[in-house]
Amino acid sequence: MTQRHNAILEDRQRLMLTGVTDVDRFDEKLVVLFTQLGELVIKGTDLHVNEMSLESGELTVQGDICSLTYGEKDSTKKLGFLGKLFR
């Protein structure tokens, strides 16, 4: 059974995610991760990743969240160098 993916955004300040399979990178303005349903890019300011557990697939992001953008649904793994180049 595959784990479900859920995203709960509270007051554009706290994002709680389930179904996270990998975290590609994060800084104060951008978080790029992979979920059961594909890549997810979170943009904002003063972003902080809290309560990250890839074993349970749960992750919490806090800060001023401006956007959530999903990539290709089949993109559940990191792209190689050429994949990132031609993105």
Biopython code that builds the backbone (N, CA, C, O; Angstrom):
import numpy as np
from Bio.PDB.StructureBuilder import StructureBuilder

atoms = [
    (1, "MET", "N", (0.844, -1.183, 0.000)),
    (1, "MET", "CA", (0.000, 0.000, 0.000)),
    (1, "MET", "C", (0.889, 1.246, 0.000)),
    (1, "MET", "O", (1.815, 1.361, 0.803)),
    (2, "THR", "N", (0.600, 2.156, -0.893)),
    (2, "THR", "CA", (1.381, 3.379, -0.940)),
    (2, "THR", "C", (0.813, 4.396, 0.042)),
    (2, "THR", "O", (-0.386, 4.439, 0.314)),
    (3, "GLN", "N", (1.712, 5.196, 0.551)),
    (3, "GLN", "CA", (1.316, 6.217, 1.510)),
    (3, "GLN", "C", (0.589, 7.345, 0.785)),
    (3, "GLN", "O", (0.922, 7.662, -0.357)),
    (4, "ARG", "N", (-0.379, 7.937, 1.423)),
    (4, "ARG", "CA", (-1.128, 9.042, 0.842)),
    (4, "ARG", "C", (-0.360, 10.342, 1.031)),
    (4, "ARG", "O", (0.456, 10.478, 1.943)),
    (5, "HIS", "N", (-0.642, 11.295, 0.146)),
    (5, "HIS", "CA", (-0.026, 12.620, 0.246)),
    (5, "HIS", "C", (-1.101, 13.634, 0.602)),
    (5, "HIS", "O", (-2.131, 13.727, -0.066)),
    (6, "ASN", "N", (-0.849, 14.396, 1.667)),
    (6, "ASN", "CA", (-1.750, 15.471, 2.072)),
    (6, "ASN", "C", (-0.934, 16.716, 2.337)),
    (6, "ASN", "O", (0.219, 16.640, 2.761)),
    (7, "ALA", "N", (-1.546, 17.873, 2.082)),
    (7, "ALA", "CA", (-0.926, 19.164, 2.375)),
    (7, "ALA", "C", (-1.952, 20.023, 3.101)),
    (7, "ALA", "O", (-3.046, 20.267, 2.593)),
    (8, "ILE", "N", (-1.585, 20.478, 4.295)),
    (8, "ILE", "CA", (-2.463, 21.346, 5.085)),
    (8, "ILE", "C", (-1.714, 22.646, 5.329)),
    (8, "ILE", "O", (-0.651, 22.654, 5.949)),
    (9, "LEU", "N", (-2.274, 23.740, 4.837)),
    (9, "LEU", "CA", (-1.659, 25.055, 4.986)),
    (9, "LEU", "C", (-2.487, 25.880, 5.959)),
    (9, "LEU", "O", (-3.677, 26.108, 5.739)),
    (10, "GLU", "N", (-1.849, 26.326, 7.039)),
    (10, "GLU", "CA", (-2.528, 27.133, 8.050)),
    (10, "GLU", "C", (-2.035, 28.577, 7.977)),
    (10, "GLU", "O", (-0.856, 28.851, 8.201)),
    (11, "ASP", "N", (-2.940, 29.486, 7.664)),
    (11, "ASP", "CA", (-2.664, 30.927, 7.680)),
    (11, "ASP", "C", (-1.451, 31.331, 6.849)),
    (11, "ASP", "O", (-0.816, 32.344, 7.142)),
    (12, "ARG", "N", (-1.118, 30.557, 5.819)),
    (12, "ARG", "CA", (0.048, 30.805, 4.959)),
    (12, "ARG", "C", (1.344, 30.891, 5.762)),
    (12, "ARG", "O", (2.330, 31.456, 5.289)),
    (13, "GLN", "N", (1.349, 30.336, 6.971)),
    (13, "GLN", "CA", (2.521, 30.377, 7.840)),
    (13, "GLN", "C", (3.065, 28.987, 8.178)),
    (13, "GLN", "O", (4.247, 28.851, 8.494)),
    (14, "ARG", "N", (2.229, 27.970, 8.116)),
    (14, "ARG", "CA", (2.633, 26.616, 8.507)),
    (14, "ARG", "C", (2.038, 25.618, 7.525)),
    (14, "ARG", "O", (0.824, 25.568, 7.325)),
    (15, "LEU", "N", (2.916, 24.823, 6.915)),
    (15, "LEU", "CA", (2.499, 23.811, 5.953)),
    (15, "LEU", "C", (2.874, 22.441, 6.496)),
    (15, "LEU", "O", (4.046, 22.174, 6.764)),
    (16, "MET", "N", (1.887, 21.579, 6.659)),
    (16, "MET", "CA", (2.111, 20.222, 7.140)),
    (16, "MET", "C", (1.886, 19.264, 5.974)),
    (16, "MET", "O", (0.826, 19.278, 5.348)),
    (17, "LEU", "N", (2.887, 18.432, 5.684)),
    (17, "LEU", "CA", (2.832, 17.519, 4.553)),
    (17, "LEU", "C", (2.962, 16.083, 5.012)),
    (17, "LEU", "O", (3.671, 15.791, 5.975)),
    (18, "THR", "N", (2.279, 15.188, 4.323)),
    (18, "THR", "CA", (2.484, 13.758, 4.477)),
    (18, "THR", "C", (2.758, 13.189, 3.095)),
    (18, "THR", "O", (2.463, 13.826, 2.084)),
    (19, "GLY", "N", (3.320, 11.995, 3.054)),
    (19, "GLY", "CA", (3.622, 11.367, 1.776)),
    (19, "GLY", "C", (4.893, 11.894, 1.131)),
    (19, "GLY", "O", (5.081, 11.748, -0.077)),
    (20, "VAL", "N", (5.775, 12.510, 1.929)),
    (20, "VAL", "CA", (7.046, 13.019, 1.412)),
    (20, "VAL", "C", (8.018, 11.848, 1.274)),
    (20, "VAL", "O", (8.207, 11.076, 2.214)),
    (21, "THR", "N", (8.631, 11.722, 0.101)),
    (21, "THR", "CA", (9.563, 10.624, -0.136)),
    (21, "THR", "C", (11.017, 11.073, -0.124)),
    (21, "THR", "O", (11.901, 10.269, 0.173)),
    (22, "ASP", "N", (11.288, 12.343, -0.440)),
    (22, "ASP", "CA", (12.667, 12.834, -0.467)),
    (22, "ASP", "C", (12.651, 14.361, -0.462)),
    (22, "ASP", "O", (11.709, 14.985, -0.949)),
    (23, "VAL", "N", (13.703, 14.948, 0.095)),
    (23, "VAL", "CA", (13.881, 16.403, 0.067)),
    (23, "VAL", "C", (15.109, 16.677, -0.784)),
    (23, "VAL", "O", (16.202, 16.198, -0.480)),
    (24, "ASP", "N", (14.928, 17.449, -1.851)),
    (24, "ASP", "CA", (16.028, 17.752, -2.764)),
    (24, "ASP", "C", (16.906, 18.862, -2.205)),
    (24, "ASP", "O", (18.122, 18.706, -2.095)),
    (25, "ARG", "N", (16.278, 19.996, -1.849)),
    (25, "ARG", "CA", (17.038, 21.124, -1.292)),
    (25, "ARG", "C", (16.077, 22.084, -0.609)),
    (25, "ARG", "O", (14.871, 22.073, -0.858)),
    (26, "PHE", "N", (16.648, 22.921, 0.265)),
    (26, "PHE", "CA", (15.836, 23.949, 0.904)),
    (26, "PHE", "C", (16.728, 25.073, 1.381)),
    (26, "PHE", "O", (17.886, 24.870, 1.744)),
    (27, "ASP", "N", (16.148, 26.277, 1.371)),
    (27, "ASP", "CA", (16.782, 27.455, 1.954)),
    (27, "ASP", "C", (15.659, 28.367, 2.427)),
    (27, "ASP", "O", (14.514, 27.926, 2.527)),
    (28, "GLU", "N", (15.959, 29.618, 2.716)),
    (28, "GLU", "CA", (14.944, 30.519, 3.278)),
    (28, "GLU", "C", (13.874, 30.943, 2.282)),
    (28, "GLU", "O", (12.837, 31.469, 2.686)),
    (29, "LYS", "N", (14.105, 30.722, 0.970)),
    (29, "LYS", "CA", (13.140, 31.155, -0.042)),
    (29, "LYS", "C", (12.522, 30.019, -0.852)),
    (29, "LYS", "O", (11.537, 30.228, -1.560)),
    (30, "LEU", "N", (13.098, 28.810, -0.754)),
    (30, "LEU", "CA", (12.666, 27.730, -1.624)),
    (30, "LEU", "C", (12.860, 26.375, -0.946)),
    (30, "LEU", "O", (13.897, 26.116, -0.336)),
    (31, "VAL", "N", (11.845, 25.514, -1.064)),
    (31, "VAL", "CA", (11.950, 24.122, -0.610)),
    (31, "VAL", "C", (11.511, 23.260, -1.785)),
    (31, "VAL", "O", (10.408, 23.431, -2.306)),
    (32, "VAL", "N", (12.374, 22.332, -2.204)),
    (32, "VAL", "CA", (12.049, 21.417, -3.294)),
    (32, "VAL", "C", (12.059, 20.007, -2.721)),
    (32, "VAL", "O", (13.061, 19.557, -2.165)),
    (33, "LEU", "N", (10.930, 19.314, -2.863)),
    (33, "LEU", "CA", (10.826, 17.965, -2.320)),
    (33, "LEU", "C", (10.011, 17.094, -3.248)),
    (33, "LEU", "O", (9.414, 17.572, -4.214)),
    (34, "PHE", "N", (9.994, 15.805, -2.942)),
    (34, "PHE", "CA", (9.254, 14.843, -3.736)),
    (34, "PHE", "C", (8.237, 14.144, -2.854)),
    (34, "PHE", "O", (8.531, 13.761, -1.722)),
    (35, "THR", "N", (7.034, 13.983, -3.394)),
    (35, "THR", "CA", (5.939, 13.347, -2.667)),
    (35, "THR", "C", (5.487, 12.115, -3.435)),
    (35, "THR", "O", (6.006, 11.815, -4.510)),
    (36, "GLN", "N", (4.525, 11.410, -2.879)),
    (36, "GLN", "CA", (3.932, 10.262, -3.562)),
    (36, "GLN", "C", (3.303, 10.673, -4.887)),
    (36, "GLN", "O", (3.119, 9.835, -5.771)),
    (37, "LEU", "N", (2.970, 11.963, -5.035)),
    (37, "LEU", "CA", (2.309, 12.449, -6.252)),
    (37, "LEU", "C", (3.210, 13.329, -7.100)),
    (37, "LEU", "O", (2.719, 14.052, -7.966)),
    (38, "GLY", "N", (4.515, 13.286, -6.873)),
    (38, "GLY", "CA", (5.436, 14.039, -7.714)),
    (38, "GLY", "C", (6.162, 15.140, -6.966)),
    (38, "GLY", "O", (6.069, 15.262, -5.744)),
    (39, "GLU", "N", (6.888, 15.940, -7.738)),
    (39, "GLU", "CA", (7.690, 17.027, -7.181)),
    (39, "GLU", "C", (6.789, 18.146, -6.650)),
    (39, "GLU", "O", (5.739, 18.442, -7.222)),
    (40, "LEU", "N", (7.222, 18.758, -5.548)),
    (40, "LEU", "CA", (6.514, 19.892, -4.961)),
    (40, "LEU", "C", (7.534, 20.977, -4.661)),
    (40, "LEU", "O", (8.532, 20.729, -3.983)),
    (41, "VAL", "N", (7.284, 22.188, -5.169)),
    (41, "VAL", "CA", (8.155, 23.337, -4.935)),
    (41, "VAL", "C", (7.380, 24.333, -4.080)),
    (41, "VAL", "O", (6.278, 24.749, -4.437)),
    (42, "ILE", "N", (7.969, 24.707, -2.950)),
    (42, "ILE", "CA", (7.362, 25.662, -2.023)),
    (42, "ILE", "C", (8.204, 26.930, -2.060)),
    (42, "ILE", "O", (9.415, 26.882, -1.843)),
    (43, "LYS", "N", (7.565, 28.061, -2.333)),
    (43, "LYS", "CA", (8.273, 29.334, -2.382)),
    (43, "LYS", "C", (7.734, 30.252, -1.299)),
    (43, "LYS", "O", (6.554, 30.200, -0.951)),
    (44, "GLY", "N", (8.622, 31.099, -0.766)),
    (44, "GLY", "CA", (8.220, 32.042, 0.262)),
    (44, "GLY", "C", (9.419, 32.784, 0.806)),
    (44, "GLY", "O", (10.456, 32.873, 0.148)),
    (45, "THR", "N", (9.278, 33.317, 2.009)),
    (45, "THR", "CA", (10.374, 34.005, 2.682)),
    (45, "THR", "C", (10.469, 33.475, 4.110)),
    (45, "THR", "O", (9.474, 33.043, 4.692)),
    (46, "ASP", "N", (11.657, 33.514, 4.655)),
    (46, "ASP", "CA", (11.916, 33.028, 6.016)),
    (46, "ASP", "C", (11.424, 31.599, 6.228)),
    (46, "ASP", "O", (10.894, 31.279, 7.292)),
    (47, "LEU", "N", (11.595, 30.733, 5.219)),
    (47, "LEU", "CA", (11.140, 29.351, 5.310)),
    (47, "LEU", "C", (12.095, 28.525, 6.170)),
    (47, "LEU", "O", (13.316, 28.651, 6.073)),
    (48, "HIS", "N", (11.509, 27.686, 7.007)),
    (48, "HIS", "CA", (12.273, 26.788, 7.869)),
    (48, "HIS", "C", (11.618, 25.418, 7.808)),
    (48, "HIS", "O", (10.398, 25.304, 7.930)),
    (49, "VAL", "N", (12.419, 24.380, 7.620)),
    (49, "VAL", "CA", (11.911, 23.010, 7.621)),
    (49, "VAL", "C", (11.985, 22.490, 9.047)),
    (49, "VAL", "O", (13.057, 22.463, 9.650)),
    (50, "ASN", "N", (10.851, 22.081, 9.580)),
    (50, "ASN", "CA", (10.764, 21.548, 10.936)),
    (50, "ASN", "C", (10.167, 20.152, 10.881)),
    (50, "ASN", "O", (9.499, 19.790, 9.912)),
    (51, "GLU", "N", (10.409, 19.379, 11.913)),
    (51, "GLU", "CA", (9.759, 18.074, 12.084)),
    (51, "GLU", "C", (9.825, 17.211, 10.841)),
    (51, "GLU", "O", (8.801, 16.683, 10.407)),
    (52, "MET", "N", (11.006, 17.054, 10.255)),
    (52, "MET", "CA", (11.175, 16.251, 9.061)),
    (52, "MET", "C", (11.448, 14.796, 9.432)),
    (52, "MET", "O", (12.380, 14.499, 10.179)),
    (53, "SER", "N", (10.625, 13.898, 8.902)),
    (53, "SER", "CA", (10.820, 12.463, 9.112)),
    (53, "SER", "C", (10.502, 11.750, 7.806)),
    (53, "SER", "O", (9.335, 11.562, 7.465)),
    (54, "LEU", "N", (11.540, 11.354, 7.075)),
    (54, "LEU", "CA", (11.308, 10.651, 5.822)),
    (54, "LEU", "C", (10.832, 9.222, 6.065)),
    (54, "LEU", "O", (10.230, 8.610, 5.183)),
    (55, "GLU", "N", (11.098, 8.687, 7.260)),
    (55, "GLU", "CA", (10.607, 7.347, 7.580)),
    (55, "GLU", "C", (9.075, 7.335, 7.601)),
    (55, "GLU", "O", (8.451, 6.416, 7.069)),
    (56, "SER", "N", (8.476, 8.353, 8.215)),
    (56, "SER", "CA", (7.012, 8.434, 8.266)),
    (56, "SER", "C", (6.450, 9.253, 7.109)),
    (56, "SER", "O", (5.242, 9.243, 6.876)),
    (57, "GLY", "N", (7.324, 9.970, 6.373)),
    (57, "GLY", "CA", (6.864, 10.782, 5.247)),
    (57, "GLY", "C", (6.259, 12.107, 5.656)),
    (57, "GLY", "O", (5.559, 12.734, 4.861)),
    (58, "GLU", "N", (6.515, 12.551, 6.886)),
    (58, "GLU", "CA", (5.929, 13.798, 7.378)),
    (58, "GLU", "C", (6.964, 14.913, 7.406)),
    (58, "GLU", "O", (8.135, 14.687, 7.711)),
    (59, "LEU", "N", (6.513, 16.116, 7.081)),
    (59, "LEU", "CA", (7.397, 17.269, 7.060)),
    (59, "LEU", "C", (6.563, 18.516, 7.334)),
    (59, "LEU", "O", (5.426, 18.626, 6.875)),
    (60, "THR", "N", (7.133, 19.449, 8.080)),
    (60, "THR", "CA", (6.465, 20.715, 8.365)),
    (60, "THR", "C", (7.373, 21.861, 7.936)),
    (60, "THR", "O", (8.565, 21.869, 8.246)),
    (61, "VAL", "N", (6.801, 22.828, 7.220)),
    (61, "VAL", "CA", (7.525, 24.023, 6.793)),
    (61, "VAL", "C", (6.843, 25.219, 7.425)),
    (61, "VAL", "O", (5.619, 25.342, 7.382)),
    (62, "GLN", "N", (7.648, 26.112, 8.019)),
    (62, "GLN", "CA", (7.103, 27.338, 8.597)),
    (62, "GLN", "C", (7.770, 28.538, 7.951)),
    (62, "GLN", "O", (8.925, 28.461, 7.533)),
    (63, "GLY", "N", (7.050, 29.642, 7.867)),
    (63, "GLY", "CA", (7.538, 30.878, 7.274)),
    (63, "GLY", "C", (6.409, 31.558, 6.525)),
    (63, "GLY", "O", (5.242, 31.202, 6.691)),
    (64, "ASP", "N", (6.752, 32.535, 5.701)),
    (64, "ASP", "CA", (5.759, 33.226, 4.868)),
    (64, "ASP", "C", (5.665, 32.482, 3.542)),
    (64, "ASP", "O", (6.498, 32.681, 2.658)),
    (65, "ILE", "N", (4.666, 31.633, 3.403)),
    (65, "ILE", "CA", (4.525, 30.767, 2.230)),
    (65, "ILE", "C", (3.730, 31.499, 1.154)),
    (65, "ILE", "O", (2.595, 31.922, 1.375)),
    (66, "CYS", "N", (4.359, 31.640, -0.030)),
    (66, "CYS", "CA", (3.741, 32.367, -1.142)),
    (66, "CYS", "C", (3.121, 31.447, -2.181)),
    (66, "CYS", "O", (2.085, 31.776, -2.759)),
    (67, "SER", "N", (3.751, 30.279, -2.429)),
    (67, "SER", "CA", (3.201, 29.396, -3.457)),
    (67, "SER", "C", (3.603, 27.945, -3.235)),
    (67, "SER", "O", (4.651, 27.641, -2.664)),
    (68, "LEU", "N", (2.728, 27.062, -3.709)),
    (68, "LEU", "CA", (2.975, 25.622, -3.759)),
    (68, "LEU", "C", (2.775, 25.227, -5.213)),
    (68, "LEU", "O", (1.707, 25.468, -5.777)),
    (69, "THR", "N", (3.787, 24.624, -5.829)),
    (69, "THR", "CA", (3.697, 24.248, -7.233)),
    (69, "THR", "C", (4.093, 22.797, -7.387)),
    (69, "THR", "O", (5.182, 22.387, -6.986)),
    (70, "TYR", "N", (3.186, 22.018, -7.978)),
    (70, "TYR", "CA", (3.476, 20.614, -8.242)),
    (70, "TYR", "C", (4.052, 20.465, -9.636)),
    (70, "TYR", "O", (3.614, 21.122, -10.580)),
    (71, "GLY", "N", (5.055, 19.578, -9.752)),
    (71, "GLY", "CA", (5.637, 19.249, -11.049)),
    (71, "GLY", "C", (4.924, 18.047, -11.634)),
    (71, "GLY", "O", (3.775, 17.758, -11.300)),
    (72, "GLU", "N", (5.622, 17.359, -12.505)),
    (72, "GLU", "CA", (5.060, 16.168, -13.144)),
    (72, "GLU", "C", (4.654, 15.139, -12.106)),
    (72, "GLU", "O", (5.366, 14.916, -11.127)),
    (73, "LYS", "N", (3.520, 14.522, -12.323)),
    (73, "LYS", "CA", (3.001, 13.540, -11.368)),
    (73, "LYS", "C", (3.909, 12.323, -11.250)),
    (73, "LYS", "O", (3.982, 11.711, -10.185)),
    (74, "ASP", "N", (4.607, 11.962, -12.335)),
    (74, "ASP", "CA", (5.489, 10.799, -12.327)),
    (74, "ASP", "C", (6.876, 11.122, -11.798)),
    (74, "ASP", "O", (7.708, 10.224, -11.670)),
    (75, "SER", "N", (7.143, 12.387, -11.486)),
    (75, "SER", "CA", (8.473, 12.794, -11.016)),
    (75, "SER", "C", (8.564, 12.589, -9.515)),
    (75, "SER", "O", (8.407, 13.533, -8.741)),
    (76, "THR", "N", (8.818, 11.350, -9.104)),
    (76, "THR", "CA", (8.883, 11.041, -7.679)),
    (76, "THR", "C", (10.308, 10.813, -7.208)),
    (76, "THR", "O", (10.540, 10.542, -6.030)),
    (77, "LYS", "N", (11.258, 10.922, -8.117)),
    (77, "LYS", "CA", (12.662, 10.754, -7.761)),
    (77, "LYS", "C", (13.441, 11.965, -8.235)),
    (77, "LYS", "O", (12.979, 12.729, -9.083)),
    (78, "LYS", "N", (14.616, 12.127, -7.683)),
    (78, "LYS", "CA", (15.470, 13.234, -8.085)),
    (78, "LYS", "C", (15.865, 13.092, -9.547)),
    (78, "LYS", "O", (16.076, 11.985, -10.042)),
    (79, "LEU", "N", (15.962, 14.229, -10.232)),
    (79, "LEU", "CA", (16.426, 14.238, -11.599)),
    (79, "LEU", "C", (17.944, 14.188, -11.622)),
    (79, "LEU", "O", (18.603, 14.745, -10.744)),
    (80, "GLY", "N", (18.487, 13.531, -12.609)),
    (80, "GLY", "CA", (19.927, 13.534, -12.788)),
    (80, "GLY", "C", (20.385, 14.868, -13.347)),
    (80, "GLY", "O", (19.578, 15.778, -13.540)),
    (81, "PHE", "N", (21.677, 14.983, -13.606)),
    (81, "PHE", "CA", (22.240, 16.235, -14.112)),
    (81, "PHE", "C", (21.575, 16.658, -15.419)),
    (81, "PHE", "O", (21.205, 17.822, -15.574)),
    (82, "LEU", "N", (21.419, 15.726, -16.358)),
    (82, "LEU", "CA", (20.806, 16.072, -17.638)),
    (82, "LEU", "C", (19.333, 16.431, -17.478)),
    (82, "LEU", "O", (18.832, 17.320, -18.166)),
    (83, "GLY", "N", (18.641, 15.747, -16.576)),
    (83, "GLY", "CA", (17.239, 16.075, -16.338)),
    (83, "GLY", "C", (17.072, 17.487, -15.804)),
    (83, "GLY", "O", (16.149, 18.197, -16.205)),
    (84, "LYS", "N", (17.953, 17.903, -14.903)),
    (84, "LYS", "CA", (17.895, 19.263, -14.376)),
    (84, "LYS", "C", (18.264, 20.280, -15.438)),
    (84, "LYS", "O", (17.717, 21.382, -15.470)),
    (85, "LEU", "N", (19.202, 19.904, -16.317)),
    (85, "LEU", "CA", (19.648, 20.797, -17.375)),
    (85, "LEU", "C", (18.531, 21.105, -18.356)),
    (85, "LEU", "O", (18.392, 22.242, -18.806)),
    (86, "PHE", "N", (17.726, 20.090, -18.692)),
    (86, "PHE", "CA", (16.672, 20.259, -19.684)),
    (86, "PHE", "C", (15.299, 20.473, -19.081)),
    (86, "PHE", "O", (14.301, 20.343, -19.790)),
    (87, "ARG", "N", (15.213, 20.785, -17.846)),
    (87, "ARG", "CA", (13.961, 21.013, -17.135)),
    (87, "ARG", "C", (13.238, 22.218, -17.678)),
    (87, "ARG", "O", (12.159, 22.560, -17.194)),
]
sb = StructureBuilder()
sb.init_structure("model")
sb.init_model(0)
sb.init_chain("A")
sb.init_seg("    ")
for serial, (resi, resn, name, xyz) in enumerate(atoms, 1):
    if name == "N":
        sb.init_residue(resn, " ", resi, " ")
    sb.init_atom(name, np.array(xyz, "f"), 0.0, 1.0, " ", f" {name:<3s}", serial, name[0])
structure = sb.get_structure()
